[in-house]
Amino acid sequence: MVSIPYLDKADLAPLADAAASWAALPAKYEALQREFEQRVINHLKGHWDGDAADAAFVSMGKARTEYENAATEAERIGKLLQDAHGEFAASQKQLHALLDEARDDHYKVSDDGRVEDVDPRWDSPTASASPGFAEERKKKLDSLVSRLTRVLEVATAADEAASSALERDANGDSESFNTSVYTTLDAVEADQAAALMNKKGRLSDAEITKLNLLLSANKNDPEFSRDFAVKTGGENMLSKYNELMSPPAGTTLSKAQLAQLKELKANLGTTIGTATTSDDHRKGGPDPEITKFQNDLLKAGQRDFNANPTESPYGLTGYQLTSSLMSEGKWDKDFLQDYGDALITAEKNGANGGQNPDAYWGYPRTLGTTNIGALDPMTGFMDALGHNPDASTEFLTSEATIDGEKVDHLDYLLKDRHWPEGPGYTGDPANPSGYNNLGHAMESATSGRAFDDDGAPVKHTPERAALMKEVVDTIGGDPSLATDSHRDALRDSLGNMTAEYMADVQAAMGNEQGTIKSFGAEANLDTGTLQPFLGTVGRDPDAYVAITEASQANTAIWMQQVAESNPSDLATAMQNVAHPGGVVAGILSDARDQAIFDEHSASDKDFNDAVALGDKWAGRGLGMAVGAATSTAAPIVGTIAGWAVEDIQAMVVEQVQQDTVDEAQHEARERYAEGRESVRSSSAESLRQAIAHSGLQTPQKDINTYAEAVARAAEDGYAAGTTWNSTTSGR
């Protein structure tokens, strides 16, 4: 690996000079060729005959060709050196920027790549008193280490590729000019990686390390990924991957070797995904070779890949291998659609029409000693959709035709399919239910972001909003779809989706003056299914926190919106905004108590721990509410940017936290009173903050009156929500 000091101090000027010199050579060789023709060949023509002349002219013709070959090789070497200089210069620039960032943010980067946090605030009471400080610093450190490693990997791969290309003699003839040298490092690296994947027999640890380096450095590069995929081939790709992940029985792998294989799985999956998208913007349509590669992957789906046939008659199917790789990276939308249809078709035509995937995908098949991947290929496919929002939206809103029968994708996955349980089927010991992966796909499909993307919110499209309504109607109409067996693993994702559509949720509960605005297209949620949906989803601690934070954040923004518009009847307008948030709080409060004291599926500590793990939905809810509000009220932009995000976010997190009690201390009336007081105080505080930052010159007496009015409105909503949820849940 190229070291930090070497890349930091490397003088790239000589390489740039060499590239320029080589680039100038073709013109000089061409000039020599013209001079040779004019002064030698043309001068002798017509003046020299006979056998000796004939032989000489043949030799001179070869010399002319060598001039051409020399010019060609010089041009290609010039381009290669120029490409190498560009790669090294870019890596060096990125390294310098990262080192500057580290110093500015009080991180020390050692020459061996170790990064230490030397922030002086660690010695102050502020750090020890703030749990979020340590988490924030660790996230920054991890990000810095990851980006530094990435820069060094790219520089190392480029360095080795340039060395290999410059030493190469494609003609195998040292006495002749090389007319077939590389001109880009991508081509060199793709050849090197493909050669390793095409090698017969298992790769050594050193070869796996080399393959990992090449893939990690280039996995997001369309040109490299395309060449690598085409040169390796779809079926051979799966065969070699299966071989690497399935060592012979009795093989003992160290922790380092297992980590190396897990890294390879991630790098290979991302690279193949990039390859499938490499022709998305190609003039003239899809690349025929990439289309063939994708078709080969589809054809290999039901083929059995057995790396150790003498030990077992069963290997893994192409679907299982491809889906294992799909959990990483960005994949082509059309390919994912075709792949999902093929996967569902295979299941519907298999054991019990998709009702027994355990037998179809499981024993006697096994993952082998590495235990990497998942026996249920649908889990990897769901995570592929979870990372590809356009694909997930299209897939979950469409259907397949199987043996003349229309099969709705969402219905099949959410209602009809039996999902095998256990970490062997999901590939994740921490999440033994495939419903968790289905939740990832649903999050992506309704939000327009990858399920694990904490980036900026994306405006809801009509298709995504309609899908959200369908999910609410489906689960609200049959809550067992999110409660039975391992189906409750869906609820954290359903909570994120609800938080994503909080404006639509609150608008459905009451929006008489139209203050509450959807973030993009309206979902038009129906309270008849929304209320049981919230009561079911709110029993999950993570979902409860996401929905509560988003609801309080939205209420705060809508109150700010009302204060900015300064209506003639401010109190009524504020009450109309506070009431829907109260209804949501009431439903969730009763759902929380049901989970703790009736189902015993969670504890107060679980709910409070969920709050402590992060406050992303307070901030994200604010972002979406601000985005919706600013589309119709420009003055709010400056106000929100100036104060709301930080202040409201802190207020929301503090209000969501509740005291921990055990069942012996529980009294229904006390819990109800606590929840009611919480929603009263949060609504009143949001109003005070809104007026304080709106610029309104409002007497304190009037502010107190308004605060009490919104507190009562929120309290009324809370009472309605708890009563409804208690009644419909049979409590």
N, C-alpha and C positions, 0 to 999 in steps of 0.2 A: 504494500500500500504506500502511495506517495505520502510523505510526512508533511505535517503542517509547516515546519520551518523551511523545508525545501520549496514547497509551492509558494509560501509567503515571500521568499527572497529570490526566487528564480528570475534570472535576467532573460526575458524572451526576445530581446532585440536581435540577437544573432539568428534566431530561428526565423524571425520576420525577414531579415536580410537574405537568408538562404532561400526562403520561399520566393522572394522577389527575383533573386539571381536565376533560380531555376525557371521561373516564369518567363524570363527574358531570353532563355536559351533557344526555344523553338525558332524564333525569328532569325537568330544567328545561324542555326543549322540550315534553315531554308535558304539563307543568303549563300552559304557555302555550297549548297546543292546547285543553286543557279550558276554560281561561278564555275563549279566543276563541269557542269554541262556545257557552258559557253566556251571555256578556255581549254577543255580537254576533249570531251566527247564530240562536240560540234566541230572543233578544229580538225580532228582526225578523220571525221566522216568525209568520204570522197577522196581522201589522200592516202588511204591505207587499205589494202585488200589482202586476201589470202587467209590461210588457216590461222595464223598467229593473230591476225586482225580480228577474225571471228571470235576467237577465244578471249581476246582482250576486251572486245565490246561486251561480251557476256559478263565478264568480271566487273567492268565499269558499270553495267546495269545493276549488278548486285550492290555495288558501292553506293549508287544513287538511292537504292531502296534503304540502305543502312542510314543514309542521311535522313530519310523520311522517318524511319523507326526511331532514330535518335531524337528527332524533333517531337515525335509522339510521346516517347518516354519522358522527356524533359517536361513537356506540358503536364503530364499526369503527376509526375513527382512534385512539380510546382504546386498543383492543386492540392495534393495530399499534404504538403508542408504548410500550405496556407490554411487548410482545414484544421490541421494539428495546432497551429498557432492560435487560431480562433477558439478552439476548445480549451487550450491551456490558459489563454488570456481571460476567457469568460470564467473559468474556474478560479483563477487567481483573483479576479475582481470580486467574485462572490465571497471568497475566503476573506479578503480584506474587509468587506462590508460586515461579515459575521464577527470578525475579531473586533471591529469598531463597536458593533452592537453589544458584544459581550463586555467590553471595557466600560461603555456608557451605562450598562445596566448592572455593573458590579459583579461580573462573573470573570473568573480567572481561567484562561485557556493555557494549559501546559503544552510543551513541545510534543509530548507523547499523546496528545489528544484529550487528556483528562480535563474536565470542566468542573470548577469549584465555585460555589456561591459564597462570595466574600462581601455581601451587602452589609454595611455597618449597622443596619437596622436590626440585625439579629441580636445585637447586644442591648437593644432598647426594650422597655416594657411594652411598646406597641406591638412588636412581633409576637411575644409570648401571649399577649392578651387577645390576639386576633387569629383564630384557627384558619381563616381564609388566606392569611399571609403566606403560611407555609405551603399551602396547596398552589397558590399563584406562582410562587417562586419555583416550585418543582416543575410545574407545567412549562414555565419559560426555560428552565434548564434542560428538560427533556427535548423541547423543541430545538434548542440551540445545538444539542448533541446530535440530534437526528439530521439537521441541516448540514452540520460540519461533516458528518460521516458521508452524506450524500455527495458533497463537493469533492471530497477525497476519493470516493469511489469513481466518480466521473473522470477525474484527472488521471487516476491509475489506469482505468480501462483505456483511455485515450493514449496514454504513454505506451502501454504494452502493444496496443494495436498499431501505433505509428512505427514502433520498432519492428514488429513482425512484417509490416507492409514494406518497409524499406529494405529488409533483408531478403524479401521474396524474389525468386526468379521463376516466373510462371512458365517460361519456355523450357526450363531445365537445361539451358545451354549458356554457359558462362561466357562463351565467345561471341555471343550475339546480343544486340540490344533487346531489352525486355519491352515488348509492345503491349503487354497486358497487365500493367501494374494497377493498383487501386488508386482511386482519386478522392475517396472519402473514408473517414474512419468508421462511419456507420457500416459500410460494406465489409470492412475488415472484421469488425466486431460481430456482425451478423454471421459471417462465414465461420468464425471461431466458435460461436455459440452453437450453430447448427452442426458443426463437426462433432462437438461433444454429445449432442442429442442423437446423432446418427451413429455414434461409435457402438460397436458390438460389445456386449458384456457390460457389467456394472462399472460405473465410474469410480475412481479412487476418491479419497477425501480431498486431495489436492485438485482434482478435476471438478468436483462438485463446488469447491470454493471458487475456482475460476469461473464456472458457469454462473454461480450466484453473483459474482462481481460484474460480469458482462450484462446480465439481465437487470440487476439493480440499477446500474448506471444508465441503462437505455430503455427501461420498461415503459416509459411514457413517450418514447420517440417513435412516431409513426413509420419513418423510413426503415429504421432498424427492425422494428417489430414485424413489419410487412415482410422484409427479406428473410428474417429468421423463420417466420411461420411458413413461408412458401418453400424455403430450402429444407425445412424439417418435415413438413407434411402433417396433416391432421392425425391420421391413424398412427403414424410413427411417434408423433408427439405424445399421444396417450400411452402407447406401449412403453416408451422410455420412462415416462413419469411413473407409471405403475411399477416398473422394475425398480426404480429408485426408492419408491415408498414401500416396497414389499420385499425386503431382504429375506434370504432363505431362513427357514426355521433354525433356531439355535443361535442365530446371529445376535450378539449383544452390542447394542449401540450406546455410546456414552451420551451424557446430557448435551455435550457440545455437538455431537453428530445429529442428535434429534433436533436440536435448535437449528442446525444447518439445513436439515430437510424441511422444517417448517418455513424457514426463510425462502427456500427454493420454491415451495408451494405458492407462497405469496408473490414472489417475483415472476414466476412462470405464468400464474394466473393473470396478473396485471399486464404482462407482455402480450399474451394471446388476446386479451380484451382489446388492447391498443391496436393490435393487428386487425381485428375485425372492424374497427372504426377507421382504419388508415385510408380507406377509399371514400369516405363519406362526402368529401368535397372535391372529388376527382372529376375533371372535365371529361365528358363523354360517358359518365355513368360508372357503375361499380367496376372494380378491377376484376377481370375474369379469374386471375389466380387466387385472389382473396375469396371470391365466391366459391371456387373449387375447394379451398381450404375449409370454409364453413360447411359446405355440403359433405365433405369427408368426415367432419366431426359429427354431423347429424347421422350419417350412414353408420358410423361406428358405435352409435348409441347402444344398440342391443347386442353388439358383439362382446364376447367374453375375453377379457385380457387376463391371462394367468401367467404370472412371473415364475411360479414354482410348480409346474404341472406334476412333478414327481411326488409332491407332498400333498396335493389336494386337486381333485378334478374341477374345482370351482375357483375362479378368479373374481375380478370386479368387472362390471359392465362398463361400456363406454359412457353411459349416462352418469354412473357414479363417479367416474374419473373426471369427466368434463364439468359436472356440477361442483365437484371439489375445488376445481380451479376457478369456477365462476364466482366464488364468494369474494374474489379480489378484483379490483379494477373496474374500468368502464368498458362495456360491451355494446356491440352494435344492436340497435333497437329491433330491427327486422329479424336479425338472427335470433335474438331472445324470444321473439314472438313465435318463430318457427320451432325453436327448441322446446318452448313450453307446450305448444300443441303436440309435439312428438312425444314428450314425456307423459302428458295426460293420456294420450292415445295408448301408449304402452301400458299404463296402469289400468285403463278401462278395459283393455283386452286381456289383462292379466287376471290374477286371482280375485274372484268375487267383485269384479268391476271396480277396482280401486278401493275396496273395503278391507283388503288384507295386504297392504304394502309390506308389513312385517315379513310375511312369507316370500313376497315377490322380490324384495331387495335384501332380505336378511339371511339367516342361517340356511345353508352351510357357508354362505359367503362371510368373510371376515376382513377387517381392515389390516390384519397382519401385526407384526410386532411394533411398528411405528405408531399405530393407532391414529394416523393422520388422515383427515377427511371425514366423511360421513356415509353410512350405509344408505340412508334415505337421500336420493339425489334431489328431491324436491326442496330440501332445506338449503342446499347451495344455490339452487335456482332462485329461491325466494330472496336470499341475500344479494344475488346478482340484481334482481329487480329493486332491492332496497338501496342499491348504489347507483341505479340508473333510472331516475324519475320519469323521464319520457316513456321509457319502456314499461315501467310498472303501471303508469296511468293507462297506457294503451292496452296492456294485457288484462288488467283487472276490470276493464270496462268492455271487454270483447268476449267472444265465444269461439269454440272450436266445433267442427263437424266431424263426428266420429261414427262411422258405420251408418251414416244418414241421420244421426241424432245430433241435435244442437246441445252443446254442453257449455253452460255459462261458466267462465273461468272462476269468478268470485264465488258463486254458489258451490261449485265443486270443492274449492279449497277451504271455504269457511263452513259449509254445512254438510257436504256429502262425503268428503275424504276422511278416512281414519288416518291420523298421523301417528306413526310408530313412536313409542316413548323410550327414552334412555339415551345417555351420552353417545353410545355407539352409533345411533341413528342420526344424531344431530352434529356429532363431531365437537361438541362443546360440553365438558363436564359441568360447567356452571349453569347451563341451560339445557336440561334434558328433554325439553319439549319443542317439537317442530313448530308449534303455534307461535313461539317467540320469533322464528324466522318469517312466518307469515305476517306477523305484526310489522316487521321491518319493511316488507314490501308494501303493506297498506299505508304506513307512514309516508314512504317515498311517493306513493301514487297520489296521495291527497295533498301533500305539502309542496311538491315540486323540488324538493331537496333530497339528497341522500339521507337515510335515516340517522346517520351518525355525523351529519354535517351541522356544525354550530354557526355557520355563516349567516349572511343576511337573509331574511325571509323573502319568499317569492310570491308575488301576487297570485291569488287563486284564480285558476281558469274555470270556465263553465264546466268542463269535463271533470276536473278535480273536485269542484264543489258538489256536483251531482253525485260523484262517487262517495263523498263524505255523507251525504244525505242517505244514500243507499245503505251504507254501513250502519248508520244510526237507526234507520228503520228496521234493518234486519236483526240487529242485536237487541234493540229496544223492543221489537216484537217477540223475540225469543231470547231472554237473558241467559238461558242455559248455554248458549253458544259462547259465552265468555265466563262461565263459572264451572261447568262440568269438567271433571278430571283435570287434565293438564291444559284445558282451554283458558284457565285463568292467566296463563302466561301471555295471553294477548293483551291483558288489561293495561300494562305499562305503556304499550304502543297506542292503545285506544285513548289513554289519558293524554299523551302527547298530541294526538290528532284533535282531541277536544280542545286542548289549550290553543292549538293552531287556529281553530275555528271559533274562538271564544266570542268574538263579536257577533257571529251568527247565533251562537248559543244564547247570549244575553238578549239579542234582538227577538228571538223566539219567545222568551219569557216576558217580554213587554218592551215596546219601543214606540210609545204613543206619539212622541214628537219627532221621531225619526233621527234623533241625535246619534244613535249607535250605527256606525257604518261598517259594512263588510270590507275585508281586506281583499279587494278584487271582486270576483263574481260571488253572488249570494248563494248560500247553500239552501235557503228556504226550509229550515228544519221544522219538523212537526212536534209540538210539545207532547202529543200522545205517545210518541216513541222516544223522544228526547229524554223525558223524565225517567223512565225505567232504564234507559241507557246510562244516564249519569249515576243513578243509584247503584247500578251493577259495577261500572268502571271505578267509581269512587271508593270501592272497598280495598283497592290496591294502594299501598302507601305512596309509591312513586306517582301513580296517576292522580291521587288526591292532591299531592303537592303541586304537580304541574297545572292542574285545572284551577286550584285555589289561587295560586300565584298569578296565573293569566287573568282570572276573573277580577281580582283586586286591582291588577295593573290596568285592565281595560276600564274599570269603573273610575279610577283616578284620572285617566286621560279624558273620558267622556265628561267628567266634571270640569276639567280644565277647558274643554271645548265649550261647555255651556258658559263658563265664566268669561271666556274670550268673546263670545257672541253677545253677552250682557243682555239677555231677554228681559222683557218688561216684568214677567213673573219668574224671577230667578229661583224662588223656593220650589215652585211646582216643577220647573224644568230639572232641577237637581234631584228631586224626589223620583221623577220618572227614570232617571239614570241609576239611582241607588237601588231601586226595587228589584230589578232583574239580578243584580249581583247578590242580593239577599236571598233570592230564591235558590240560586246555585249553591250558595253557602249552606243553606238549610238542608238541601238534598245531600250534599257531601258530608255534612256533619252527622246526619243520621246514618249514612252509608259507612262512615268511619266507625261509629259505635257498633254497627251491626257486625263489621269485620272483627272488632276487638272482643265484644262481649257475647255475641250470638254464635258467630262462626268459629271464633278463636283462630282465625286465619292470619291475624296480625296483632301487634301490640302497640300501645302508645309510643313505645320506644322506636318501633319500626317506622311509624309515621314521622316522628321527630328526627330520626336518623336520615330519612329521605330529605327533610328540609336542610339538614346540615351538609348533605352531599353537594348541594349546589343550588343556585338561584337563577338558573338560566331562563326559566319561563317568566320570571318577573321582568327580566330585561327584554326577552324576545316578545312577550306579550305587549310590552310598551312599544317596541319597534313596529309591530303590526298595527297597533291601535293608532300610533302617530301617523303611520303611512296611510291609513284609512282616513283619519281626521284631516290631514293636510291636503287630501285630494279635493276637499270642499271648503277648507278654511285656512288659507295661507298664513294669517297672522300667528297661528299656533306654532309654526316652525321654529321661530326664534326663541319663543318661550320654552318649548320642550328641550331644545338643544341646550339651553342655558341651565336648566335645573332638574327637570322631571326624572330623567332616567336614573340618575344616582339617588336622588332623594326618595322617589317612589319605590325604587327597587329595595332600598334599605328598609323602608316602612313596611312593605309587603312581607318581606322575609321575617321581620320581627313579629308581625301579626299572625303569621301562619303557625309559628311555633306554639305548642301548647304544653301545659304541665303533664308530666307522666303520672298516671295513677294505676293501681292494680284493681282487679275485679272486686276485691273486698271493699275498696274505697268508693266504688262506683255507685252513684245515685243518679237515676235518669234525670231528675229535676235539676241536679247540680250541673250535669253535663250540658243539658239544654241551656241553662242560664249562662254557662261559660261561652258557648257558641253564639248565643244571642248577643252577649255583651261584646264579643269579638267583632262581629259584623257591624254592630252599632258604632263602635269606636273607630273601626277602619274607615267606614263611610264618612263619619264626621271629620276625621283627620284629613281624608282626601279632599273634602270640601274646603276646609281651612287652607290647605296647601294651594288648592286651585285659585281661590280668591287672592291669597297672598301674592301669588306670582302672576296674576292677570293684569295688575295695574289698576284694578277697581278701587276706588276710595270708599270702602264700605265701613260704616261704623261697627265697632266691636259688638255692640248690642245686637245688630242685625245679623252679624256673622254667627253669633251664638244661636239666634233664632233659626237661621238656615241649617246650622249643624244639627240642631235637635230635630228639625223636620226631616232631613235625610236619614238620620239615625232611626227615626220611627218608620220611614219607608223601607229601609233595609231590614229592620226588625220584622215588619209585616211580611216581607218577602221570605225571610228566614222561617217564620212560623208556617207559612204556606208550604215551603219546601220540605221541612221536617215532617209536617203532618202528612203530606202526600206520600213521602217515601216510607214512613212508618206504616201507613195504611196499605199500600200496594205490596209491601214486602211481608205483610202479615205479622208485624211486630206488635 
